[in-house]
Amino acid sequence: MMNLPTPWVMAPMADVTHACFRDLVAQWGGCGLYYTEILNARIVASSRPEKDPYCDAGLLDRPRACQIVGDDPAVVAKAFEKLQALGRFDAYDFNLGCCCGMPARYGWGAALLRRPHRVREILREARRVLEGPLLVKMRIPDGPEDTAKRWAELLHECGVDAVVLHARYSGDLFKRPARWGVLKRWKRILTMPLIGNGDVFSPQDAVRMMEETGCDGVMIGRAALMRPWIFSDLYRFRSAGTLPTPPDVAPMVGQYGLLLRQWMPQQEAVRRFRRFAFWICQNYSYGAHYYHRSCRAGNLEAMVETLQGFLSRDVLSDYPVRPFMM
Ligand SMILES: Cc1cc2nc3c(=O)[nH]c(=O)nc-3n(C[C@H](O)[C@H](O)[C@H](O)COP(=O)(O)O)c2cc1C
C-alpha cells in the first residue's frame, strides 16, 4: 500500500467530489487521499477519459484515487487501464459498496458481494493491468460466520493493497448506525491495511474509530461535505489535542461558487451548488430555510449571494455534525 501523508481519507461521493470540491478541501490540508466520484466502467472503457469531466484532476488534490464500478472483468480492466494511462491517479479503487441508483439497478457495487467468484475474476484482471495500488471499497458482506475470513482470503489472493470497509450491510442502507465492531473483527483477519468508514462526525470520532478498531486509516464522507475543512481539524486535534477556530463559511461558499464557475458549464454548476448548499446548510438550525431560499434565487451568483447573506449572520454549530441522512 502506498504511504499516505495522513491516515484520513475523503470518501468518493457522487455529484460532489469532483476536482473542484477536492481542491476546496485540499486548501486546508490534512487529507491523506482524495477520491473521485464513482465512475461507470462501461463509459470510461468506451470513451476518452481525458475529456471526461468526472476524471478531471485538481491542482492540489494529491494523492488522488479514482473509483470504478462495473461487473465485467474485461470492461473494468480496460477502464482501469485507460485511467492509469492518464497518469493522474495514485491509486485505483473498485466499488463493492454502492447499493442505490445505477449500480444497484445493474447488480453492480454492493450487489456483487453476492457473487464472490465474479469479484475474484474482476480483481484479478484489474491487478493484471494496474501497476499502482488497488483498493476495494465495500460494505459488510452478508453470510455465515466464516464470510469475513473467506473475503479476506479472496482479497489477499487477488493482490488487493488495502480495503475500505463501510461498516454497514447493504440492507442497512444508512438507516442504522455503522457497525464499528465489525471493523475491529476485520482488522484482525485482513492481511492488508484497513480503512474504516461510517458515521465519523467529528475529529474525536475519527481518532476513536482508530483506537477502538485498530484500523489503519479513516474515511470521512458526509462530515466532509458539511465541513470541507474537517481534515485540517483532525490533523490539529491529533497532534495538539485542540481544534482550531473554524474558517468563515460565507467566504468559502463564495470561493466554491467561483470554482464551480471555472470548472463546470452553467447548468451543472447550479446543480452542484445546490448539492453543496444542501450539506453546508445542515450545520445550522435554520439551514432548511436557508437552503430553500438559496435554491429559489435563480442563477448561480444569486444563489451564492443569498446563502452567504444567511450564513454570515448565523453561527456554525459545534462538532459532532448531525447529517439528516443517517
Ligand atoms: C452524497 C453521497 C454520495 C456517495 N457516493 C458514493 C460513491 O460515488 N462511491 C462510493 O463508494 N460511496 C459513495 N457514497 C458513500 C460514502 O463514500 C461513504 O461510504 C458513506 O457516506 C459512509 O461514510 P460517512 O458516514 O462518513 O458519510 C456516497 C455517500 C453520499 C452521502
The ligand as a Tripos MOL2 file, in Angstrom:
@<TRIPOS>MOLECULE
LIG
   31    33     1     0     0
SMALL
NO_CHARGES

@<TRIPOS>ATOM
      1 C1        -23.9770   12.0660   -1.3810 C.3       1 LIG1
      2 C2        -23.2280   10.7590   -1.2720 C.ar      1 LIG1
      3 C3        -22.6830   10.2020   -2.4210 C.ar      1 LIG1
      4 C4        -21.9710    8.9900   -2.3250 C.ar      1 LIG1
      5 N1        -21.3810    8.4850   -3.4570 N.ar      1 LIG1
      6 C5        -20.5480    7.3910   -3.3430 C.ar      1 LIG1
      7 C6        -19.7710    6.9460   -4.4410 C.ar      1 LIG1
      8 O1        -19.7750    7.5440   -5.5370 O.2       1 LIG1
      9 N2        -18.9780    5.8370   -4.2660 N.ar      1 LIG1
     10 C7        -18.9100    5.1640   -3.0540 C.ar      1 LIG1
     11 O2        -18.1780    4.1800   -2.9270 O.2       1 LIG1
     12 N3        -19.6240    5.6000   -1.9970 N.ar      1 LIG1
     13 C8        -20.4200    6.6900   -2.1050 C.ar      1 LIG1
     14 N4        -21.0740    7.1690   -1.0030 N.ar      1 LIG1
     15 C9        -20.8330    6.5210    0.3150 C.3       1 LIG1
     16 C10       -19.6700    7.2350    1.0300 C.3       1 LIG1
     17 O3        -18.4730    7.1250    0.2940 O.3       1 LIG1
     18 C11       -19.4640    6.6670    2.4440 C.3       1 LIG1
     19 O4        -19.1370    5.2980    2.3320 O.3       1 LIG1
     20 C12       -20.7050    6.8000    3.3110 C.3       1 LIG1
     21 O5        -21.2550    8.1060    3.2110 O.3       1 LIG1
     22 C13       -20.3950    6.4970    4.7940 C.3       1 LIG1
     23 O6        -19.4410    7.4090    5.2850 O.3       1 LIG1
     24 P1        -19.8870    8.6290    6.2790 P.3       1 LIG1
     25 O7        -20.6550    8.0240    7.4100 O.co2     1 LIG1
     26 O8        -18.5900    9.2460    6.6920 O.co2     1 LIG1
     27 O9        -20.7650    9.5350    5.4520 O.co2     1 LIG1
     28 C14       -21.8300    8.3390   -1.0710 C.ar      1 LIG1
     29 C15       -22.4000    8.9150    0.0710 C.ar      1 LIG1
     30 C16       -23.0900   10.1100   -0.0120 C.ar      1 LIG1
     31 C17       -23.6620   10.7160    1.2520 C.3       1 LIG1
@<TRIPOS>BOND
     1     1     2 1
     2     2     3 ar
     3     2    30 ar
     4     3     4 ar
     5     4     5 ar
     6     4    28 ar
     7     5     6 ar
     8     6     7 ar
     9     6    13 1
    10     7     8 2
    11     7     9 ar
    12     9    10 ar
    13    10    11 2
    14    10    12 ar
    15    12    13 ar
    16    13    14 ar
    17    14    15 1
    18    14    28 ar
    19    15    16 1
    20    16    17 1
    21    16    18 1
    22    18    19 1
    23    18    20 1
    24    20    21 1
    25    20    22 1
    26    22    23 1
    27    23    24 1
    28    24    25 2
    29    24    26 1
    30    24    27 1
    31    28    29 ar
    32    29    30 ar
    33    30    31 1
@<TRIPOS>SUBSTRUCTURE
     1 LIG1         1 GROUP 0 **** ****
